[in-house]
Amino acid sequence: MSASVRDWALLVVVTVATIPASAFVWFIGGMSMCGEETYNTPPVSVGDSLCGALVEPIAPWATLAAIPTILVAVGGVVAVRRGRANLLMVFLGSLYLLAMLIALAFTASF
């Protein structure tokens, strides 16, 4: 198998491997903004506003949660075009770090 085919196959595997990180961001962020509180929040609270604007109409929140996967896909294409498989692995590692930081920010802010 040539190096180019191997690199493109690695890109596909790495991009598919990022889907759990995007799902994690989707779940943690959505639960943080639209959490299952048993108390009533004030009608103008930030969490309720963001939940109604981003999470309930699925498309905006799906786009935001897919950012880690999109970053790896775009960065991976750049890495493969330049012939640098190591750069692709750096993108994958940084993706999971980014997903954890996003999840930490959501749980701390809402």
C-alpha positions as CSV (number, residue, x, y, z in Angstrom):
1,M,0.0,0.0,0.0
2,S,1.4,3.3,-1.0
3,A,2.1,6.0,1.6
4,S,-0.6,8.3,0.2
5,V,-3.3,5.7,0.4
6,R,-2.2,4.7,3.9
7,D,-2.3,8.4,5.0
8,W,-5.8,8.9,3.6
9,A,-7.0,5.7,5.3
10,L,-5.5,7.0,8.5
11,L,-7.3,10.3,8.1
12,V,-10.6,8.5,7.7
13,V,-10.0,6.4,10.8
14,V,-8.9,9.4,12.9
15,T,-11.8,11.5,11.7
16,V,-14.3,8.7,12.7
17,A,-12.4,8.3,16.0
18,T,-13.3,12.0,16.8
19,I,-17.0,11.4,16.7
20,P,-17.1,10.2,20.4
21,A,-15.5,13.5,21.4
22,S,-18.1,15.5,19.5
23,A,-20.8,13.4,21.1
24,F,-19.3,14.1,24.5
25,V,-19.4,17.8,23.8
26,W,-23.0,17.5,22.5
27,F,-24.1,15.7,25.7
28,I,-22.3,17.6,28.3
29,G,-23.0,21.0,26.8
30,G,-26.7,20.2,26.1
31,M,-27.2,18.9,29.6
32,S,-25.4,21.9,31.1
33,M,-27.5,24.4,29.3
34,C,-30.8,22.5,29.5
35,G,-30.1,20.5,32.6
36,E,-32.6,18.5,34.6
37,E,-33.0,20.9,37.5
38,T,-35.9,20.3,39.8
39,Y,-36.3,24.0,40.6
40,N,-37.6,26.7,38.4
41,T,-35.1,29.2,37.1
42,P,-36.0,32.8,36.4
43,P,-37.5,33.3,33.0
44,V,-34.5,35.4,31.7
45,S,-31.7,33.1,32.9
46,V,-28.8,32.6,30.6
47,G,-29.1,28.8,30.6
48,D,-32.8,28.9,29.6
49,S,-32.0,31.5,26.9
50,L,-29.1,29.4,25.4
51,C,-31.1,26.2,25.7
52,G,-33.9,27.7,23.7
53,A,-31.6,29.3,21.1
54,L,-29.0,26.7,20.6
55,V,-29.9,23.2,21.9
56,E,-33.6,22.9,21.3
57,P,-33.5,23.8,17.5
58,I,-30.8,21.0,17.1
59,A,-29.0,22.5,14.0
60,P,-27.0,25.2,15.8
61,W,-26.0,22.9,18.7
62,A,-25.1,20.1,16.3
63,T,-22.8,22.5,14.4
64,L,-21.1,23.7,17.5
65,A,-20.7,20.2,18.9
66,A,-19.2,19.0,15.6
67,I,-16.4,21.6,15.8
68,P,-13.8,19.1,17.1
69,T,-14.5,16.7,14.3
70,I,-14.5,19.4,11.7
71,L,-11.1,20.7,13.0
72,V,-9.6,17.3,12.8
73,A,-11.0,16.7,9.3
74,V,-9.7,20.0,7.9
75,G,-6.4,19.7,9.8
76,G,-6.0,16.1,8.7
77,V,-6.5,17.0,5.0
78,V,-3.8,19.6,5.4
79,A,-1.5,17.1,7.1
80,V,-2.0,14.4,4.5
81,R,-1.6,16.9,1.6
82,R,1.8,18.0,3.2
83,G,2.7,14.3,3.9
84,R,2.9,14.6,7.6
85,A,1.3,11.8,9.5
86,N,2.7,13.0,12.8
87,L,0.7,16.2,12.4
88,L,-2.4,14.2,12.0
89,M,-1.8,12.5,15.4
90,V,-1.2,15.9,17.0
91,F,-4.6,17.0,15.7
92,L,-6.2,13.9,17.2
93,G,-4.5,14.4,20.6
94,S,-5.4,18.1,20.7
95,L,-9.0,17.3,19.8
96,Y,-9.6,15.2,22.9
97,L,-7.9,17.9,25.0
98,L,-10.2,20.5,23.4
99,A,-13.3,18.4,24.1
100,M,-12.3,18.0,27.7
101,L,-11.7,21.7,28.1
102,I,-15.1,22.5,26.5
103,A,-16.9,20.1,28.8
104,L,-15.1,21.6,31.8
105,A,-16.1,25.1,30.7
106,F,-19.7,24.1,30.3
107,T,-20.0,22.3,33.6
108,A,-18.3,25.2,35.4
109,S,-20.3,28.0,33.7
110,F,-23.9,26.6,33.9
